[in-house]
């Protein structure tokens, strides 16, 4: 790779993923593009063979692989912010170390951002790999209405997470900075980064998402989501009605599981306005398609 300007930075976070990290990195260095790209791999003080595997890739692809080996464990959230801060590219892609890319990912997504200047975030469809059965499944995002919609900040505040984090590419000027000290979900990052632009999902399967590993499998995900929504209500007080609609969604999901979540219901009422139910029912046709953040 020449010394030309880096157009795309791919940020990879990893911790004790010796089973997966080689496939992840190989899928990225094999990407064919018309531009220069870098792959920044931030290892959070792994205790298995993950660092050794990363070093091997660095030796084989020194112009692409940019490793960072932390001497102390930072935790998933700080590691995420840290690696994205190192990105130099005009566009930044994120891939978790246990997922991997499919051919064409970087070129197709960067082309889309080049051609659509109002788009701040572009996701793709992903194959879903069940680690227990080794079976692949397609996502549920086949509806033309989903694949042609431009999702604004308000839409995300009602719907929640709309795509796999490892399929994301966004404009580099919107990367978050290190003063974000609390735990957060990718949903929170998406909302903040969208600003006045839009996001979309393009109809190409350009990655594989592993089910049952990573932060999405943690039991405290819902608690983090609730805290993120409270924080967003402070950052965007004019959009509390949208946030109330998402609390309503979470409450109904729990109720369907025969769980009465008093805390969620209280926040639903606290942020409630006449428009809350309007926003909820306006987006209900989309809600059923997307993976839930809870």
N, C-alpha and C positions, 0 to 999 in steps of 0.2 A: 504494500500500500504506500502511496506517495505521501508527501508532506502537505498535501492540500488540506484546506479547511475541513474539519469534521462536520458533516451535515446532520448525522443522527448519532446520538449516544444511547446505547442500550444499558440500562441499569439492572443489575442482577443482585439480589440479596440471597444469602445462603447461610445456613447453619446446620452442621451435621447432616448433610445430604449426599453422602458418598454414593448412594444408590442411584441418584438422579442427576447430579451436577454435570457429569460428562456428556450426557445426552442433551442437556440444556445448552451447554456451551458449544457443542459440535453443531447443533441446529442453527446457532447464531453465526459462527464463523463461516458456515457454508452458504450464507445468504449471498445471492448475486444482486449487486446494485450498480448503479451508474455514478455513485458517489462514495466518498469515504465515510466509514463509520467506526465507532469504538465500542467495545464491550467492557464496562466497568463492573468488576465482580467484587462485592464487599462481603468478605467472610467474617462472621461475627464470633471469632475465637472458637472455631469448631474443634472438637476433641477426637474426631474420627479422621478418615483419610481425605476429607474434602479439600484441605489446603494443598495436599500433595497433588491431587488431581488438577487443581487450578494452576499450580506451578508448572505442571506438565504442559498445559494448554498455553501458558505464557511463553514457554520456551519454543513451542511449535508455531505460535502466531503472535510474535512480539509486537507487531504493528497494530494489532486489533485488541488483544486481551490486556486490560489494565487492572491488575489485581490490587486489592487492599486487604491486608491481614491485620485485624484488630487483636491487640495483645490482651485486651479485657473484653468481656462480653458486654455489648452496649444494650442489647435487647432489640427486638424486631422493629420497634417504632423509630428509635434513634438511628438504627442502621439504615432504615429506609430513607430518612431525611438526609443522612450523611451522604449516601451514595448518589442521590439525586443532586446534591449540591456540587458534586465533582463533575457533573456532566457539562460538556463544552458545546454540544450540538445545537443546531437550530431547532431540531425536534428531539424529544426524549421519549424513548420507549421503556416500559417496565416489564421484566419477566422474572417471576419467582424461580428460585433455583430448582424446584421440583416440577416445573412445567417446561415445555419446550415449543419452539417455533416451527412452522412449516414453511416450505419454499415460497419466496415472493413476499413475505411479510413486510420487510422494511421498505422495499421499493413501492409496493402498492399503497401503504399507509402514508409514506412521505409524499407520493404523487398526489394523494387526496388533499393533504394539507396545503400543498403548493397551489392546487387549483381551487381551493375553497378557503378564502382568506378569513371568513367569519367563523370558521370552525376551529375551536380551541382543543378539542379532544376527539380522537377517532378510535373506536374499538373495532374489533372484527369478531366474526363468529369463531367458535372453537369446538373442536372435538372434545368429548368428555371421556376420560379414561378411569374406569373403576379399578382401583388397585387390587381389590379383593378377588375380582373375577377376571381381570385383564381384558375386559370387554370395552369396546368403544361405543359411545352413543353420540348422536347429534344433539345440539342444544335445542331449545324450544323457540328459537328466534327466526322462524321461517316465514312469519307473516309479512306480507309486503308492506302493510301499514307500519310495522316496526322498522323495517329496513329502509323506509323512505322518510321516516320522521326525523325532524331536527329537534333534539331534546335540549330544552333550555334549563337554566338553573332551577326554575320553579317546578319543572317536571320531575327532576331528580328529588327535590324536597318532598314530593308527594309519593313517588314510586319507590325510591330507595335505590339500591344498586341495580344497574341495568346490564352489566356485562362483566366478564372475567377480567380481573386486574392485569393479568399477564398478556392481555390482548391490546393494552392501551398504548397510544402514542399521543403526545401533546406538545404544544409549543413551548420552547425552552424558556421564554420570558415569564412563564407562569409557574415555574417550579417553586415549591415552598422553601422557607428558610428555617434555620435551626431554632428559632424562638418558639417553635411549636413543641411544648414540653409534655403535654398530656398524651395518653394513648388515643389512637384514632384508627378508623377504618378507611379503606380506600374510598368508600362513599363520601366521607367528609372531605378528603382531598379533592375528589371530583367536583363537588359543589363549589368549593373555594376557587378552584382553577377555572371553572366555566366562566365566571364573571358575566359579561354581557354577550359572550359568544354562544355558540351552540355545540353540541356533541352529536355523534351519530354512530351507527353500527353498519359497517359495510358488509355486503353479502359475499364474503369469501371466508372459507375455513383456513385460518392462517396460524393456528396454534393448537396445542393439546393441553388441557387442564386436568390435573389429577385430583380425583375426589378422595377425601378422607385424610389428607395430609395438609400441613400448614395451619395458619391462623384461623382459616374459615372453619376448621373442625374444633376449635376451642369452645369450651362451655361458657366463657364469659363474653362472647361476642355481642350478645344482646345488651349486656350492661354497658359495654363500650359504646355501642350505638346510641343508647339513651343519653349518655354523657355528651356524645358528639352532637346530638340534636339540641340539647340544652345550650351548648356552646354556639351552635349555628343560630339559635334564636337570639343570642346576644350580639352576634356579628351582623345578622340581618333581621333586625326587629320588625321591619316592614313586611316580612314574609312568614310571620308566625302562623298565619292561617294555613299555609302550605305544610308547615311542619306539623301542625295539629292533625292534618289529614294523614300524615305518615304514622303518627302515634295511633291514630284510629286503625290503620292497617295492621300495625303490630298487635294491637289489642284484639282484633278479630282473628288473627292467626293463632294467638294464644288461646282464645276462647274456643276455637275449633279443635284445639288439643285438650280442651276441658281444663284450661288454666285461666284463672281470673287474676290478671296482673293489675293490681290496684295502683301501683306507681305510674304505669303507662296511662291508665284511664285518667288519673289526676292531671297529667301533663296534657292529655288530649283536651280536657275541659279548660285548663288554664290558658291554652293558646287558641281556644275555639272562637270562631266568628261565624257569621252567616255564610261566608264563602267556603268554610272548611269542607262541608259535605258536597258543595258544588265541585270543588277541586277534586275531591276523592272520586265521585261518580264520573266526572269527566275523564279521569285517567284509569278507571277500573278495567277497561278493556285491555290496557297494557300491563297492569299489575300482575295478572295471572301468568304472564309469559316469562317474567324475569326471575332469576334466582333471588331468593329472599335474603336480606342481610341478617336475619334473625335465626 
